[in-house]
Amino acid sequence: MSEPQAKPCPFCGAGNIQVREGSTFRWVVAECGNCGAIGPEARRFAPAEDRERALVMWNERPGENHHNREESR
């Protein structure tokens, strides 16, 4: 599957979304490069999938219909 396209930041609307290490080396997060908003931490399992997992979690928005995360891969 191709990497998901990051949605714009829900706070400032910027599209400059980056994936970086989270609170420890076991986690990754997507972060807005404009305002610094941080998405939920995604657990690292396979380096090739870490970025994709963080972006999928960033793209989830309260109130939207969500598919099972495993189905979106």
Backbone as CSV, one residue per row, in Angstrom:
resi,resn,N_x,N_y,N_z,CA_x,CA_y,CA_z,C_x,C_y,C_z
1,MET,0.845,-1.184,0.000,0.000,0.000,0.000,0.885,1.240,0.000
2,SER,0.440,2.262,-0.668,1.202,3.504,-0.686,0.961,4.274,0.615
3,GLU,1.903,5.130,0.930,1.817,5.908,2.156,0.630,6.863,2.087
4,PRO,-0.130,6.982,3.183,-1.270,7.908,3.162,-0.819,9.355,3.074
5,GLN,-1.631,10.174,2.455,-1.394,11.614,2.390,-1.873,12.219,3.704
6,ALA,-1.040,13.003,4.358,-1.423,13.618,5.628,-2.478,14.696,5.400
7,LYS,-3.501,14.697,6.246,-4.495,15.769,6.217,-3.850,17.027,6.775
8,PRO,-4.368,18.191,6.406,-3.850,19.441,6.986,-4.050,19.444,8.504
9,CYS,-3.282,20.249,9.169,-3.382,20.390,10.622,-4.794,20.846,10.996
10,PRO,-5.430,20.194,11.982,-6.780,20.603,12.377,-6.806,21.927,13.146
11,PHE,-5.646,22.422,13.549,-5.593,23.656,14.330,-5.238,24.877,13.494
12,CYS,-4.228,24.738,12.620,-3.794,25.911,11.848,-4.010,25.747,10.340
13,GLY,-4.336,24.524,9.895,-4.610,24.293,8.478,-3.384,24.066,7.615
14,ALA,-2.193,24.101,8.214,-0.962,23.902,7.443,-0.847,22.453,6.955
15,GLY,-0.165,22.276,5.856,0.045,20.948,5.293,1.447,20.418,5.525
16,ASN,2.237,21.122,6.318,3.620,20.735,6.586,3.659,19.740,7.752
17,ILE,3.285,18.492,7.491,3.210,17.467,8.522,4.434,16.561,8.413
18,GLN,5.116,16.400,9.540,6.330,15.592,9.586,6.146,14.468,10.586
19,VAL,6.849,13.368,10.365,6.841,12.253,11.308,8.186,12.243,12.012
20,ARG,8.137,12.127,13.345,9.365,12.135,14.139,9.242,11.139,15.287
21,GLU,10.343,10.944,16.003,10.337,10.070,17.169,9.411,10.648,18.227
22,GLY,8.719,9.768,18.945,7.795,10.207,19.989,8.490,10.389,21.323
23,SER,7.758,10.096,22.413,8.277,10.331,23.754,9.462,9.429,24.091
24,THR,9.524,8.276,23.474,10.683,7.388,23.604,10.957,6.783,22.236
25,PHE,12.019,6.031,22.136,12.376,5.405,20.861,11.355,4.385,20.389
26,ARG,10.413,4.004,21.224,9.402,3.002,20.857,8.181,3.596,20.163
27,TRP,8.133,4.910,20.042,6.958,5.582,19.504,7.341,6.553,18.404
28,VAL,6.415,6.788,17.479,6.562,7.831,16.460,5.288,8.671,16.468
29,VAL,5.423,9.926,16.061,4.272,10.828,16.008,4.333,11.664,14.740
30,ALA,3.181,12.117,14.297,3.109,13.105,13.230,2.970,14.462,13.910
31,GLU,3.671,15.452,13.379,3.690,16.774,13.990,3.550,17.844,12.919
32,CYS,2.778,18.875,13.226,2.634,20.013,12.318,3.903,20.847,12.386
33,GLY,4.520,21.088,11.244,5.729,21.881,11.184,5.462,23.370,11.326
34,ASN,4.192,23.762,11.331,3.839,25.175,11.462,3.535,25.548,12.913
35,CYS,2.560,24.871,13.522,2.142,25.257,14.881,2.632,24.298,15.962
36,GLY,3.175,23.142,15.566,3.711,22.194,16.544,2.702,21.222,17.114
37,ALA,1.474,21.207,16.588,0.487,20.240,17.065,1.020,18.825,16.829
38,ILE,0.772,17.946,17.789,1.281,16.576,17.713,0.104,15.616,17.747
39,GLY,0.143,14.623,16.856,-0.884,13.600,16.815,-0.630,12.527,17.854
40,PRO,-1.481,11.521,17.897,-1.300,10.425,18.848,-0.010,9.659,18.553
41,GLU,0.589,9.109,19.600,1.798,8.321,19.410,1.432,6.953,18.832
42,ALA,2.201,6.532,17.846,2.019,5.227,17.220,3.179,4.335,17.658
43,ARG,2.860,3.141,18.098,3.880,2.195,18.542,4.702,1.730,17.349
44,ARG,6.015,1.682,17.513,6.900,1.181,16.458,6.882,-0.342,16.471
45,PHE,6.630,-0.912,15.305,6.686,-2.366,15.163,7.641,-2.744,14.038
46,ALA,7.431,-2.162,12.892,8.270,-2.457,11.725,8.702,-1.121,11.126
47,PRO,9.995,-0.853,11.071,10.474,0.449,10.593,9.853,0.895,9.267
48,ALA,9.602,-0.045,8.378,9.047,0.312,7.068,7.612,0.822,7.179
49,GLU,6.918,0.513,8.277,5.515,0.892,8.440,5.298,1.996,9.472
50,ASP,6.330,2.396,10.192,6.170,3.373,11.273,5.592,4.686,10.779
51,ARG,6.119,5.209,9.698,5.660,6.494,9.163,4.195,6.402,8.738
52,GLU,3.848,5.335,8.056,2.470,5.133,7.611,1.527,5.066,8.802
53,ARG,1.898,4.330,9.836,1.054,4.191,11.023,0.826,5.553,11.685
54,ALA,1.884,6.359,11.816,1.751,7.685,12.426,0.830,8.588,11.606
55,LEU,0.924,8.520,10.283,0.073,9.346,9.426,-1.388,8.906,9.478
56,VAL,-1.624,7.600,9.542,-3.001,7.108,9.661,-3.623,7.632,10.943
57,MET,-2.862,7.599,12.036,-3.388,8.093,13.308,-3.577,9.614,13.273
58,TRP,-2.674,10.340,12.628,-2.810,11.796,12.480,-4.097,12.127,11.732
59,ASN,-4.407,11.348,10.717,-5.560,11.624,9.854,-6.901,11.349,10.515
60,GLU,-6.924,10.636,11.626,-8.185,10.368,12.307,-8.676,11.643,12.971
61,ARG,-9.957,11.925,12.816,-10.556,13.121,13.403,-11.820,12.722,14.165
62,PRO,-12.002,13.269,15.371,-13.236,12.981,16.111,-14.457,13.365,15.280
63,GLY,-15.468,12.533,15.344,-16.707,12.829,14.635,-16.749,12.335,13.207
64,GLU,-15.627,11.871,12.681,-15.616,11.308,11.326,-15.781,9.800,11.420
65,ASN,-16.324,9.216,10.375,-16.407,7.762,10.326,-15.020,7.201,10.092
66,HIS,-14.643,6.221,10.909,-13.318,5.630,10.794,-13.437,4.152,10.465
67,HIS,-12.546,3.714,9.624,-12.428,2.294,9.357,-11.448,1.732,10.362
68,ASN,-11.512,0.450,10.565,-10.536,-0.208,11.409,-9.145,0.132,10.888
69,ARG,-8.210,0.471,11.761,-6.865,0.868,11.333,-6.210,-0.222,10.502
70,GLU,-6.454,-1.457,10.828,-5.851,-2.553,10.077,-6.412,-2.598,8.652
71,GLU,-7.680,-2.238,8.474,-8.283,-2.251,7.143,-7.745,-1.133,6.286
72,SER,-7.283,-0.043,6.886,-6.820,1.100,6.111,-5.404,0.926,5.598
73,ARG,-4.778,-0.156,5.938,-3.410,-0.405,5.486,-3.385,-1.023,4.129
